[in-house]
Amino acid sequence: MTSKVTDIFVFGSNLAGIHGAGAARFAVLHHGAIYGRGIGIQGRSYGIPTKGWKIETLPLEEISGYVERFKEFARSNPDWTFYITPIGCGLAGYKRPQIRPMFDGMPENCRFAETWEDADL
């Protein structure tokens, strides 16, 4: 991924904004994610919560609501390109087939990151 100002790294976060590991930590180090902010645009990144305030895994229905909120944000920013990591498929413990359908109907300016194609973990 080339890193232009309009390229946005989309990662799974927690509501507390403790970006200590995985894609969230990468977002802090390389894409301007803000420690303490768990939802939405942060520098050149966008956090979608998959864990709660106490770092507990959120139910799929709640994650789906945050994904819908993200898709609306992406639609309202058509000049930006969003690279979506496999949110919820690392520390939150979900499998890609449980999460990927949430992105059905995503806007054309959204792309799945290459890591979606890794073995179905």
N, C-alpha and C positions, 0 to 999 in steps of 0.2 A: 504494500500500500504506500503510495507516495503521500507525503504529509503536507497537504495544502491547508490553509486556514479553514477551508470549507469542507475538509474531510473530517468526519466526526466518528470517533471510536465509541461504540456502544457496548457497555459492559454490565454484568450483573453486580448489584450492590446490596447493601443492607440499609435499612431506614436510618440507622445511626450515622452512616457515612464513614464507618471505620474501614478504610480501604487498605487492609493490611496484607492481603494475599491475592494470588491469581491475577485475573484480568483487571480487577479493581486496583491492585497495587501497580500494575503496568500502566493503567490510566493515570495514576498520580505521577508516576515517574516520567511518562512520555507524552501525555495528552492533556495535562492541566486539570485533572480531576481534583476536587477540593475536599480535603479531609473534613468530615463533619457534615457534608451535604450528600445525602443518599439518593436523591431523586433529581432527574433532569439534567439540563445542559450545564457543563462545568468545563470551561476552557474549550478544548477541542474534543470533548468527550460527553457522553450522555449516560447517566446511571439509571438502570431499571432494577428496582428492588426485587430480590429473590429471597431475602432474609429480613427478619423484623428488627425491632429496636434492641432486643436482647440476643441478636444473632441467631435466632431460631428460623428454620426454614419455613417460608410462607406457603400456604396452600396454593395449588395451581390456579384456582379461581381468582385469588388476589393478585398473583403474578400476571394473569391474563388482563386484569384491569389496568395494571401499570404498562403492559405492552400496548394496549389500546391507546392510552394516553401518549405513549411514545409515537405511535403511528400518526396520531393527529398532529403532534409537534413536527414530525418529518414532513407531513403534507403541507404544513404552514411555512416550511423552509425549503422550497423546491430547488434552490440554488446550492444547497449543501448535499453532500453524499454521506450516507450513514453506513458504516461497516459494523455489522452486528455479530458479536461473538456469541458462542453457545451459552447464553445466560442460564443460570440455574443448573447447568450440567457438570459443574465442578463441585465446589464445597456444599452447595445446596442439595446435591445428590439426585437430581432428576435425570432422566435419560432424554436424549435428543428427540425421539419420537413423541415425548410428552410436551416438549416446549415448542418445537418447530412449527406445529400447526397454528400456534398463536399468532404467527407472523403472516398467515394467509391474508391476501389482500393488502399487503404492505405497499406503500407508494414506490414508484419507479426509481426514486433516488435512494433506495435502501438496497444494500447488498449483504449477503451472508459472508462473513469472514471465512478464510480457507479452513479454519479449525472446525467448521461444521462438517467438513468432509472426512475428518479423522474417523477412525473406527468407532462404531456406535457404542460409546462408553456408557 
